[in-house]
Amino acid sequence: MRRGIVALAVLFLAAHLPFLPPTLEDIDSVNFALGVRQFDVARHQPHPPGYPVFIALAKGSTAVLRAAGASAPAVRGLSMWSACAGAALVLLLFALVAALDESDRRAFWTTAIVALSPLYWFTALRPLSDMTGLALAAGGQALIVSAIRGRGSPNRLITGAFIAGVAIGARSQTFLLTLPLLALALAWPNASLRARARLAGAAALGIGVLAWAVPLIAASGGPSAYAAALGSQASEDFSGVVMLWTTRRPRVALDALKYSFLWPWGSVVTGGVVAAIAAVGGARLAWRRPRVLLLLIVGFLPYAVFHLLFQETVTTRYALPLLLPIGYLAVFALDGLPQPVLPLGAAALAVISTLATAPAVLVYARTGSPAFRALEDAAHDPETHVVGLHAVARRAVDWLAADLPVRVLRAPHGREWLALVEQWKADPDTRVSFVADPRRTDLALIDPRARSAPVPYRWGFVEPPFVGGARPGDSDVYVMEPPGWMLDRGWALTAEVAGVTARDGWGPSIRPSAGWIRTRPGAALMIVGGRHLGAATDPRVSVTLTLAGRPLDAFEAAPGFFFRLVPLPASSLAGAPGYVPLEVRSQRADGGGGAIAVSLEQFDLQPEGVPMVGVAEGWQEPEYNPLTARAWRWTSERATLWVRPIGRDVTLRLVGESPLRYYDRAPKVIVSAGGREIARFSPASDFTQEVVLPAGALASADGRVVISSDEWFVPSDRGGPPDQRHLALRIYSFDVR
C-alpha cells in the first residue's frame, strides 16, 4: 500500500505539471501575482492577511521559471506549488488517515478517491494557495494525531505544532484544521506526553507563527498599518457576497450544503451518492471506533462550521478540506462490506471523476480564464482605443496594465456605466470595447442599438466542481459605437440599477433623473415608463421632462404603472454633434408637501422606422435574484406590450422560464393584436418564442400586442408571502427586430 501511494503521488505530479494554466483567473490569483511582483498588503498585493509563506515560495519559483525562459512564469510560478502540494498531500493524507485509523488499506483508498476527485485534481492546477495551505495543515494534523495516539517520539507534537503555525502563513483558515487538534493534544491524558513536551509544542506553534508574522508586519509598515489593512479586508468579506451568516434563508442553506458536499465530487448526483455512503460510514465509525470519530470531528468540524456560515460556499474550492473526512467516512462504510466492494467502489468513483475532470483540465490548460482572454482580445482590437469593463475585471487590468495598448475606463463598482457616459460626453465619436460580466444588467442604461451582439467568453466546462465562484469568470465583449441615448443617475430600468438609485438617494421625486440624447437632424420617438410608488389613496404625481433646459413633455400619473410616448420633432434634436441633457422630475400633482416616490423603469428613443417595444399594462416590476444572477418581469394573465408600427413586419422574441415550475400543465399562451390572434404556443420548459407581428395588425391595434395565459396564480394563495399580484409567465427578456 505504501509503495502504491508513492506511485500515486508521482503520477499525480506528472499529470499536473504539463497542464498548468496560461493565465491568472480568480481575483485572489491576481492579488498573489501582484504580491510576487511587489509585496504590499495595504494595496491587496496580496489581500490581507498577506499569505507571506505562499508568496515567499512563489517568489522563488517565479524567479526560477523566468530565468529558465518558461512561458507565463508568474502564473506558473504560482500554480506549480498547487501541483507540488497536491502531490505531497497524497502522501500526507495517507499518513493522516493511517495515524487516525491504523489501517493502511483504508488510508490508501481514502487517499485515492480524494486525490482523484474533481475538486482536488483541478484545484492542484490553480494559481492559488488552497492546496499549499491544506498540504501543510494535513502534515501538521498527521503529526499531532500521532502524538495524541501515543505513537512515536513527543517531537512529533512539537514538529506538528510548528508546521501548524507556518501553515497559517500560507493560508489563514488552516488554523481551524490544526489548532483544535493541537488544543486536544495539549489537554489529552497521555503518559507519553509530559508537561515539558506540551509546553514545547505550544512554544513551537508560536515560533511557527512568528517566523512569518514578524516579517509580514514589518513589511506592512508596522502593527497599526497592518491592522488597518486587515480591517478593510474584513469589511469587504462581509459585503457583496452571499453567505449563510448574513443571508439566512433556506435556499442559501441548501445551496451551501450542495456546493460544499455534493458538487466537489463532480456532480450533484455523484456527490449525493458519496455523501449518503459517508453518512453510513459515520454511523458505523461512531459504533465501532468512537475515539477515531472524535478526532475526525475535532480536526474538521470547526472548519466545516466556519465554511458553511462565513464563506461564500458557491466558491467550491473553499470546500477542499471537507473532501478528506467525507472520503474517509465513505471508505469506512464500504470497508464493512465484502472485501471486493471497497476497491471496486473506489475504482468506479475514480472512473467517474476522471471522465468529469479530464476534459475540463484540457480546456483550462489550453485557454485559461475567459475574462483574461476577453480583456486581451478587446484591448488588442486594432479599431479600439478605449476599453470599458465591469469592476469585477478591474484587478485583471491592474496585472495586465503594462501590456494593454489602450486606455481603460474605470468607475466605482456598481456604477460602471457612468464611465461610459463621461467618455461619450467628452468625445462623442469614441468607439468602446466593453468587457461585461453577463450577470450584470446596468448596460440597459445605454442605447442597445449602439452595441454589437456580445462575443461570449466562457470557461468551456461546468463551473461548480472546478472554478465555482471564480471572479472574474464568464465574460461578454461588446463593441459599442456612440449611442443614440444614455442614462445617467436616478433610473430604475433594472432591479440592479434601481438598487443603486435607492442607495444613492436619487430618483425624480428627490432630484432630477438625468440622461443624454445624441443630436440628430431627424425626428424621433421616446418611451418613458415607470411606477407611481405611493398608496392607492395617494394623489397623482406630475411628471415633467426637459430637453437641453427646454420643456419637452408633462403628464400626470396615478398610483401604479404608467407608460408614455413622447414624439420629438426634427428640430428638437438639431445641433452640433454631441449630447444634450434630458431631465425627468416628479412632484405631487395637488401641490401638497412631502414627496411621493416615482420609479423610472423604461426608456428608449429611436428615429423613425426603427422598431421599439415597451411594457404597458399587465406587467409587474423588474426583479433580480443575486443568487442565480437572473433578471425578469412577470406577466399577469393578460399583459400588453406596445410595439412600434413601422410599416413592415416585426419579429417579437420572448425568453421565459418553464411554466411547469408553477403549474401542473403547460399553459395556453395566445399573442394577439387588435383582437386578432397572431400566435399560440404552450411552453413546457424554458422557452424562446419568436412571433412575427404583421405590419397591418400592428397598425390597426396602434401597436398594442396582448399576451394572455390561461394559467396564473397569486403567491399568497399558495402559502407564500403576502403578495396579491397575478403572476402568469416569468419573462427573462423580450425584444423586437
Rosetta blueprint (number, residue, H / E / L):
1 M L
2 R H
3 R H
4 G H
5 I H
6 V H
7 A H
8 L H
9 A H
10 V H
11 L H
12 F H
13 L H
14 A H
15 A H
16 H H
17 L H
18 P H
19 F H
20 L L
21 P L
22 P L
23 T L
24 L L
25 E L
26 D L
27 I H
28 D H
29 S H
30 V H
31 N H
32 F H
33 A H
34 L H
35 G H
36 V H
37 R H
38 Q L
39 F L
40 D E
41 V H
42 A H
43 R H
44 H L
45 Q E
46 P L
47 H L
48 P L
49 P L
50 G L
51 Y L
52 P H
53 V H
54 F H
55 I H
56 A H
57 L H
58 A H
59 K H
60 G H
61 S H
62 T H
63 A H
64 V H
65 L H
66 R H
67 A H
68 A L
69 G L
70 A L
71 S L
72 A L
73 P H
74 A H
75 V H
76 R H
77 G H
78 L H
79 S H
80 M H
81 W H
82 S H
83 A H
84 C H
85 A H
86 G H
87 A H
88 A H
89 L H
90 V H
91 L H
92 L H
93 L H
94 F H
95 A H
96 L H
97 V H
98 A H
99 A H
100 L H
101 D H
102 E L
103 S L
104 D H
105 R H
106 R H
107 A H
108 F H
109 W H
110 T H
111 T H
112 A H
113 I H
114 V H
115 A H
116 L L
117 S L
118 P H
119 L H
120 Y H
121 W H
122 F H
123 T H
124 A L
125 L L
126 R L
127 P L
128 L L
129 S L
130 D H
131 M H
132 T H
133 G H
134 L H
135 A H
136 L H
137 A H
138 A H
139 G H
140 G H
141 Q H
142 A H
143 L H
144 I H
145 V H
146 S H
147 A H
148 I H
149 R L
150 G L
151 R L
152 G L
153 S L
154 P L
155 N H
156 R H
157 L H
158 I H
159 T H
160 G H
161 A H
162 F H
163 I H
164 A H
165 G H
166 V H
167 A H
168 I H
169 G H
170 A H
171 R L
172 S H
173 Q H
174 T H
175 F H
176 L H
177 L H
178 T H
179 L H
180 P H
181 L H
182 L H
183 A H
184 L H
185 A H
186 L H
187 A H
188 W L
189 P L
190 N L
191 A L
192 S L
193 L L
194 R L
195 A H
196 R H
197 A H
198 R H
199 L H
200 A H
201 G H
202 A H
203 A H
204 A H
205 L H
206 G H
207 I H
208 G H
209 V H
210 L H
211 A H
212 W H
213 A H
214 V H
215 P H
216 L H
217 I H
218 A H
219 A H
220 S L
221 G L
222 G L
223 P H
224 S H
225 A H
226 Y H
227 A H
228 A H
229 A H
230 L H
231 G H
232 S H
233 Q H
234 A H
235 S H
236 E H
237 D H
238 F L
239 S L
240 G L
241 V L
242 V L
243 M L
244 L L
245 W L
246 T L
247 T L
248 R L
249 R L
250 P H
251 R H
252 V H
253 A H
254 L H
255 D H
256 A H
257 L H
258 K H
259 Y H
260 S H
261 F H
262 L H
263 W H
264 P H
265 W H
266 G L
267 S L
268 V H
269 V H
270 T H
271 G H
272 G H
273 V H
274 V H
275 A H
276 A H
277 I H
278 A H
279 A H
280 V H
281 G H
282 G H
283 A H
284 R H
285 L H
286 A H
287 W H
288 R H
289 R L
290 P H
291 R H
292 V H
293 L H
294 L H
295 L H
296 L H
297 I H
298 V H
299 G H
300 F H
301 L H
302 P H
303 Y H
304 A H
305 V H
306 F H
307 H H
308 L H
309 L H
310 F H
311 Q L
312 E L
313 T L
314 V L
315 T L
316 T H
317 R H
318 Y H
319 A H
320 L H
321 P H
322 L H
323 L H
324 L H
325 P H
326 I H
327 G H
328 Y H
329 L H
330 A H
331 V H
332 F H
333 A H
334 L H
335 D L
336 G L
337 L L
338 P L
339 Q L
340 P L
341 V H
342 L H
343 P H
344 L H
345 G H
346 A H
347 A H
348 A H
349 L H
350 A H
351 V H
352 I H
353 S H
354 T H
355 L H
356 A H
357 T H
358 A H
359 P H
360 A H
361 V H
362 L H
363 V H
364 Y H
365 A H
366 R H
367 T H
368 G L
369 S L
370 P H
371 A H
372 F H
373 R H
374 A H
375 L H
376 E H
377 D H
378 A H
379 A H
380 H L
381 D L
382 P L
383 E L
384 T L
385 H L
386 V E
387 V E
388 G E
389 L E
390 H L
391 A H
392 V H
393 A H
394 R H
395 R H
396 A H
397 V H
398 D H
399 W H
400 L H
401 A H
402 A H
403 D H
404 L L
405 P L
406 V L
407 R E
408 V E
409 L L
410 R L
411 A L
412 P L
413 H L
414 G L
415 R L
416 E L
417 W H
418 L H
419 A H
420 L H
421 V H
422 E H
423 Q H
424 W H
425 K H
426 A H
427 D L
428 P L
429 D L
430 T L
431 R L
432 V E
433 S E
434 F E
435 V E
436 A E
437 D L
438 P L
439 R L
440 R L
441 T L
442 D H
443 L H
444 A H
445 L H
446 I E
447 D L
448 P H
449 R H
450 A H
451 R E
452 S L
453 A L
454 P L
455 V E
456 P E
457 Y E
458 R L
459 W L
460 G L
461 F L
462 V L
463 E L
464 P H
465 P H
466 F H
467 V H
468 G L
469 G L
470 A L
471 R L
472 P L
473 G L
474 D L
475 S E
476 D E
477 V E
478 Y E
479 V E
480 M E
481 E L
482 P L
483 P L
484 G L
485 W E
486 M E
487 L E
488 D L
489 R L
490 G L
491 W L
492 A L
493 L L
494 T L
495 A H
496 E H
497 V H
498 A H
499 G H
500 V H
501 T H
502 A H
503 R H
504 D L
505 G L
506 W L
507 G E
508 P L
509 S L
510 I L
511 R E
512 P L
513 S E
514 A E
515 G E
516 W E
517 I E
518 R E
519 T L
520 R L
521 P L
522 G L
523 A L
524 A E
525 L E
526 M E
527 I E
528 V E
529 G E
530 G E
531 R E
532 H E
533 L L
534 G L
535 A L
536 A L
537 T L
538 D L
539 P L
540 R L
541 V E
542 S E
543 V E
544 T E
545 L E
546 T E
547 L E
548 A L
549 G L
550 R E
551 P E
552 L E
553 D E
554 A E
555 F E
556 E E
557 A E
558 A L
559 P L
560 G E
561 F E
562 F E
563 F E
564 R E
565 L E
566 V E
567 P E
568 L E
569 P L
570 A H
571 S H
572 S H
573 L H
574 A L
575 G L
576 A L
577 P L
578 G L
579 Y E
580 V E
581 P E
582 L E
583 E E
584 V E
585 R E
586 S E
587 Q E
588 R E
589 A L
590 D L
591 G L
592 G L
593 G L
594 G L
595 A L
596 I L
597 A L
598 V E
599 S E
600 L E
601 E E
602 Q E
603 F E
604 D E
605 L E
606 Q E
607 P E
608 E L
609 G L
610 V L
611 P L
612 M L
613 V E
614 G E
615 V E
616 A L
617 E L
618 G L
619 W E
620 Q L
621 E L
622 P L
623 E E
624 Y E
625 N E
626 P L
627 L L
628 T L
629 A L
630 R E
631 A E
632 W E
633 R E
634 W E
635 T E
636 S L
637 E L
638 R E
639 A E
640 T E
641 L E
642 W E
643 V E
644 R L
645 P L
646 I L
647 G L
648 R L
649 D L
650 V E
651 T E
652 L E
653 R E
654 L E
655 V E
656 G E
657 E L
658 S L
659 P H
660 L H
661 R H
662 Y L
663 Y L
664 D L
665 R L
666 A L
667 P L
668 K L
669 V E
670 I E
671 V E
672 S E
673 A E
674 G L
675 G L
676 R E
677 E E
678 I E
679 A E
680 R E
681 F E
682 S L
683 P L
684 A L
685 S L
686 D L
687 F E
688 T E
689 Q E
690 E E
691 V E
692 V E
693 L E
694 P L
695 A H
696 G H
697 A H
698 L H
699 A H
700 S H
701 A L
702 D L
703 G L
704 R E
705 V E
706 V E
707 I E
708 S E
709 S E
710 D L
711 E L
712 W L
713 F E
714 V L
715 P H
716 S H
717 D H
718 R H
719 G L
720 G L
721 P L
722 P L
723 D L
724 Q L
725 R L
726 H L
727 L E
728 A L
729 L L
730 R E
731 I E
732 Y E
733 S E
734 F E
735 D E
736 V E
737 R L
